[in-house]
């Protein structure tokens, strides 16, 4: 028996990326509930392009319900067993809770919440899903990036990495940096963002939104498959925020709107929008000092979005770098290796051949680079299908949802929301 997908108010392009490919376990007929407007039309245009593309076209069939109250329509209709939420973030957790109460499995784009006051609702949603034997999951695509997977393998190899160091506030043991761009191409088409994307009260600041990926990767890499106790094991230390300044011409280019909407008025000065999307946060996780930087730029001068991360162990540092030297492609390095690390790395890479055939080690000055064959670099958009397949496993066998996943959710949203609020008060 096929599962049936429901899409509610697909205001973010991530909703369409879930449907970039077909799934053998999923009915091709999908029910969509959304207000009639540009966001629904953008969603339909993307799905139509997937259906008519020359290579590996999809064959989605859509039942469209255009409504001013799509959530109420969806709850009345109950047209499937899996619902996707991707769009406005402020009220997303209430929609998640309502769907779970109605007996629906939920795949919701990050972030589930953008305010620390809603942390208890995340716990309530996870407990409700467990109680009702449902899957409730957020879309952590970056775990499927091959460089992050390789980094995780090496950080957890004692012969290569040693033990994770604690670091200090001034010299953290874990650093990570994520850079995104407002102007970009998605699924072959220039991206148009809704005006509410720039309302931080509606959509959240950078740390509360895309920063959730970075927080998740830190704990997923440093403490894999480990149940965390966020309230005891995480201590926020410092945070700051600063705006990306956007002219009206830029705002019009990315949204299609000819004026700044009234809800942004408090952040518009002399015709320029102060878009508070940039954050840093420093915290400790199980005593390990972590520092993260989340940045939005207008447009990439070279390359695209960037993720870089460094984990310091007693025997080496394992890093993902993505600079000019790497031609803006993420690469994995083992830096400052102790005696014997090169041999240990060769052994580890040999053991990983079954998973990534062709993985190799080359020396770059004093560092060692792990080279990754091109066929494993599938790209961000393909990761949505990988997450969706994982989600279906939890839908089919809810008892297999590991407890550490729920603890990661609580930890991730604690850092993201409280870090954002700490930066606001600075």
Buried (B, 14 or more C-beta within 10 A) or exposed (E): EEBBBBBBBBBBBBBBBBBBBBBEBBBBBBBBBBBEEBBBEBBBEBBEBBBEEEEEEBEBEBEBBEBEEBBEBBBEBBBBBBBBBBBBBBBBBBBBBBBBEBEBBBBBBBBBBBBBEBBEBBBBBBEBBBEBEBBBBBBBBBBBBBBBBBBBBBBBBEBBBBEBBEBEEEEBBBBBBBBBBBBBEBBEEEBBBBBBBBBBBBBBBBBBBBBBBBBBBBBBBBBEEEEBEBEEBBEBBBBBBEBBEBEBEBBBBBBEBEEBBEEBEEBBEEEBBBBBBBBBBBBBBBEBBBBBBBBBBBEBEEBBBBBBBBBBBEBBBBBBBBEEEBEBBBBBBBBBBEEEBBEBBBEBBEEBEEEBEEBBBEEEEEBBBBEBEEEBEBEBBBBBBBBBBBBBEBBEEBEEBEEBBBBBBBBBBBBBBBBBBBBBEE
